[in-house]
Amino acid sequence: MLVISARVVDDVTILHLSGRLVLFEGDAILRQTVDDLVRQGRVKIIVDLGNVPYIDSAGIGMLIAKYLSVRRKSGDLKLLHLNTRGLLVMTITKLLTVFETFDSEEAALASFAAS
């Protein structure tokens, strides 16, 4: 089961995910969480994947869908702490050209201030 905890730093929401981001376990809760944030006008989002050992195609699809919904509201969704496997999947699918990814929370937060 995927667990998501949220933390707010200024106008950026950091979502800390823990568990597998896969069909029927994590994709629906991620969708609901991001949709709720967008409804509240919170469209600067960092998704911390440091405690996500596995992402399947449904999880990737959900990240893409939520990225697009946030962008439509003039926001951005950035990824933090991709593990080796997640990085490989993002490289193979060419999604590293879409998502901004970061190894440190400070750099991810600073990227919002710079844009």
N, C-alpha and C positions, 0 to 999 in steps of 0.2 A: 504494500500500500504506500502510495506517495503521500508525504506530509509536506505542507507548505507553511512556512512562517514568514511573516512580512515585517519589515522594519523600514521606517521612513527617515531619510537624511535630507533635510531641506525639502526640495520639491521632487526628490527621487525616491521611488519605492524599490527596495531590495527584497526580492523573493528568494528565500533560502529553501531549496528543494532537498528532500531526503527520501530516498527510495528509488524505485525503478520508474522511469517515465515511459510507460508502455500502454498498449491498448487495454482498456478495461481496468487499469490500475492507477494510471496517473494522468492520462490525457484529458479526461473530463474535469478533474479538479483544477488542472492548470487553466483550462478554458474558462471555467467559472470564475476563478480568482482574477484573471486578467480582464475578463468582461466586466466584473464588478469595479475594478480599478478604473477602467476606461469610462464607465458610467459616472464615476465620481470626478472625472476630469484629471485623474492621475495617470498621465501618459508618458512619464519618464520612468522606465522600468529596467532594472537589472535582474537577470535570472541567474542565481548562483547555483551551478550544477556540481559543486565540489563533492556533494554527498549523493550523487546519482551514479551508481555503478553501471547502469545499462539504459540505453535509449533505443527503442525500436522505431520502425518506420512511422508508426502512429504518433509516437512522441515527437519525431522530427516534423511530421506534418502539422502537429499542433503548434510547435514553436513557430513554424512558418506562418500559419494562419493567424496566430496572435501577433506576430511581428507586423503583418499586413494590416490588421485591425487597428493597432496602435499607430502605425504610420498614417493611416487614413484620418486620424484625429490630430495630425501634426506632432506626434510624439515619436519616441524611439524605444526599442527593446534591445538590450545588449546582453551578451552572455559572459559569465564569469566562471572561472575555474573549470573549464572543460578538461575532462580526464583524457588519457591517451586514446582510448577507444572513441570517445566523443569527438575528439579532434580529427581522428582518422575518418570517421563517418562524415563530418563536415567538409573535410578536404575532398573526399571521393565524390560527394554530391555537389561540390563547388559552392556550398553554402557559406564558406569563409569569405566569399566575395560579397555576400549579402549581410551577414551578421558581423557586427564589431564584437571581438572577443578580447577578454582581458584576463591577466593572471593575478591582478591585485584589485581589491575593492577601491582603493584610493585612486588608481588610474581610471577605473570605470566611472567613478563619481566625477573626476576631473574632466572626463570627456564630455559630460553634459554641460559643464560650465564653459567649455571651449566652443561648443556648437551654438 
